[in-house]
Amino acid sequence: QVQLVESGGGLVQFGGSLRLSCAASGSIFNIPAMAWYRQAPGKQRELVAAIHLNGDTNYTDSVKGRFTISRDNAKSTVYLQMNGLKPDDTAVYYCNVWVLLTTSQIDTFWGQGTQVTVTT
């Protein structure tokens, strides 16, 4: 139904930057919300940032002022610009979207995950 393709992860030094992208394709009527989660080894998956169709955003406290989430509705793509990266940001980052498949059918989908590793 809906496919998500993530890109942009990698290895970066402390203080560096990365930009993650996640493009959705398939049977999409609308995308009310798009988000990025992350999961570090031995920890639960946590919400990093989310953006709604009206542009409203929210961030977990640890990334406020360093990360910026944005979306391109024409491309059904969500981005996560990560600046000032720290070793604690090391994790697998997952894209998550809530998709209106029709005017009355909604579902959620996950990307395959992309590794972000921050070295000292």
The 8 nearest C-alpha neighbors of each residue, nearest first, counted from 0:
[[1, 26, 25, 2, 27, 24, 100, 108],
 [2, 0, 25, 24, 26, 23, 3, 27],
 [1, 3, 24, 23, 25, 4, 0, 110],
 [4, 2, 23, 110, 22, 21, 5, 24],
 [5, 3, 22, 21, 110, 2, 23, 6],
 [6, 4, 21, 20, 110, 3, 22, 113],
 [5, 7, 20, 19, 8, 21, 113, 4],
 [8, 6, 19, 18, 20, 9, 17, 5],
 [9, 7, 115, 113, 114, 6, 19, 17],
 [8, 10, 115, 114, 116, 11, 7, 17],
 [9, 11, 116, 117, 115, 12, 8, 118],
 [12, 10, 117, 15, 116, 118, 9, 13],
 [11, 13, 118, 117, 15, 119, 14, 10],
 [12, 14, 119, 85, 15, 118, 84, 117],
 [15, 13, 83, 84, 12, 85, 16, 82],
 [14, 16, 84, 12, 13, 83, 11, 82],
 [15, 17, 82, 81, 84, 83, 14, 18],
 [18, 16, 81, 80, 19, 82, 7, 8],
 [17, 19, 80, 79, 7, 81, 20, 78],
 [18, 20, 7, 79, 78, 6, 8, 80],
 [21, 19, 78, 6, 5, 77, 7, 79],
 [20, 22, 5, 77, 4, 76, 3, 94],
 [21, 23, 76, 4, 3, 75, 20, 5],
 [24, 22, 3, 75, 2, 76, 21, 4],
 [23, 25, 2, 1, 3, 22, 26, 27],
 [26, 24, 1, 0, 27, 2, 23, 3],
 [25, 27, 0, 1, 100, 28, 24, 101],
 [28, 26, 100, 29, 25, 99, 98, 24],
 [27, 29, 100, 99, 101, 26, 30, 102],
 [28, 30, 99, 27, 98, 31, 100, 101],
 [29, 31, 98, 32, 97, 99, 52, 96],
 [32, 30, 52, 51, 97, 29, 98, 33],
 [31, 33, 51, 97, 30, 50, 96, 52],
 [34, 32, 96, 50, 49, 95, 97, 51],
 [35, 33, 49, 95, 48, 94, 50, 96],
 [34, 36, 94, 48, 47, 93, 95, 46],
 [37, 35, 46, 47, 93, 45, 92, 94],
 [38, 36, 92, 91, 44, 45, 93, 90],
 [37, 39, 44, 90, 91, 43, 42, 45],
 [38, 40, 90, 42, 41, 91, 89, 37],
 [41, 39, 42, 38, 90, 43, 91, 89],
 [40, 42, 39, 43, 38, 44, 90, 91],
 [43, 41, 39, 40, 38, 44, 45, 37],
 [44, 42, 38, 45, 41, 39, 40, 37],
 [43, 45, 38, 37, 36, 42, 46, 39],
 [46, 44, 36, 37, 43, 47, 38, 42],
 [45, 47, 36, 48, 35, 37, 59, 44],
 [46, 48, 36, 59, 35, 58, 45, 37],
 [49, 47, 58, 35, 57, 34, 46, 59],
 [50, 48, 34, 57, 56, 33, 35, 58],
 [51, 49, 56, 33, 55, 32, 54, 34],
 [52, 50, 32, 54, 55, 53, 31, 33],
 [51, 53, 31, 54, 32, 50, 30, 55],
 [54, 52, 51, 55, 50, 31, 56, 32],
 [55, 53, 51, 52, 50, 56, 69, 70],
 [54, 56, 51, 50, 53, 57, 52, 49],
 [57, 55, 50, 49, 54, 51, 58, 48],
 [56, 58, 49, 48, 50, 59, 55, 47],
 [59, 57, 48, 47, 63, 60, 49, 62],
 [58, 60, 47, 61, 62, 48, 63, 46],
 [61, 59, 63, 62, 58, 47, 64, 57],
 [60, 62, 59, 63, 58, 47, 65, 64],
 [63, 61, 65, 60, 66, 59, 64, 58],
 [64, 62, 60, 65, 61, 58, 66, 59],
 [63, 65, 66, 62, 67, 82, 61, 60],
 [64, 66, 82, 62, 63, 83, 81, 67],
 [67, 65, 81, 80, 62, 82, 64, 63],
 [68, 66, 80, 79, 69, 81, 65, 64],
 [67, 69, 79, 78, 80, 48, 66, 50],
 [70, 68, 78, 77, 67, 79, 50, 71],
 [69, 71, 77, 76, 78, 72, 68, 75],
 [72, 70, 76, 74, 73, 75, 77, 69],
 [71, 73, 75, 74, 70, 76, 52, 30],
 [74, 72, 71, 75, 76, 70, 29, 22],
 [73, 75, 76, 72, 71, 22, 23, 70],
 [76, 74, 72, 23, 73, 22, 71, 77],
 [77, 75, 22, 74, 71, 21, 70, 23],
 [76, 78, 70, 21, 69, 20, 71, 22],
 [79, 77, 20, 69, 19, 68, 70, 80],
 [78, 80, 68, 19, 18, 67, 81, 69],
 [81, 79, 18, 67, 66, 17, 68, 78],
 [80, 82, 66, 17, 16, 18, 79, 65],
 [83, 81, 16, 65, 84, 66, 15, 80],
 [82, 84, 14, 15, 65, 16, 85, 81],
 [83, 85, 14, 82, 15, 13, 16, 88],
 [84, 86, 13, 87, 88, 117, 14, 83],
 [85, 87, 117, 88, 89, 118, 13, 119],
 [88, 86, 85, 89, 117, 90, 84, 39],
 [87, 89, 86, 85, 90, 84, 117, 116],
 [90, 88, 116, 87, 115, 86, 117, 39],
 [91, 89, 39, 38, 115, 37, 114, 92],
 [90, 92, 114, 38, 113, 37, 112, 115],
 [93, 91, 37, 113, 112, 36, 90, 114],
 [94, 92, 112, 36, 110, 35, 37, 95],
 [93, 95, 35, 110, 109, 34, 21, 36],
 [96, 94, 109, 34, 108, 33, 35, 110],
 [95, 97, 33, 108, 107, 32, 98, 34],
 [98, 96, 107, 32, 106, 30, 31, 33],
 [99, 97, 30, 106, 105, 100, 29, 107],
 [98, 100, 105, 29, 28, 101, 104, 30],
 [99, 101, 27, 28, 104, 105, 98, 26],
 [102, 100, 104, 103, 99, 28, 105, 27],
 [103, 101, 104, 99, 100, 28, 105, 29],
 [102, 104, 101, 105, 99, 100, 28, 106],
 [103, 105, 101, 100, 99, 102, 106, 98],
 [106, 104, 99, 98, 100, 103, 97, 107],
 [105, 107, 98, 97, 99, 108, 104, 100],
 [108, 106, 97, 96, 98, 109, 95, 105],
 [107, 109, 96, 95, 97, 106, 110, 1],
 [110, 108, 95, 94, 111, 96, 93, 3],
 [109, 111, 94, 3, 112, 93, 4, 5],
 [112, 110, 109, 93, 113, 5, 4, 3],
 [113, 111, 93, 92, 110, 91, 114, 5],
 [112, 114, 92, 8, 91, 115, 93, 5],
 [113, 115, 91, 8, 90, 9, 92, 116],
 [114, 116, 9, 8, 89, 90, 91, 10],
 [117, 115, 89, 10, 9, 11, 114, 118],
 [118, 116, 86, 11, 12, 89, 13, 10],
 [119, 117, 12, 13, 86, 11, 116, 10],
 [118, 13, 12, 86, 117, 85, 14, 11]]
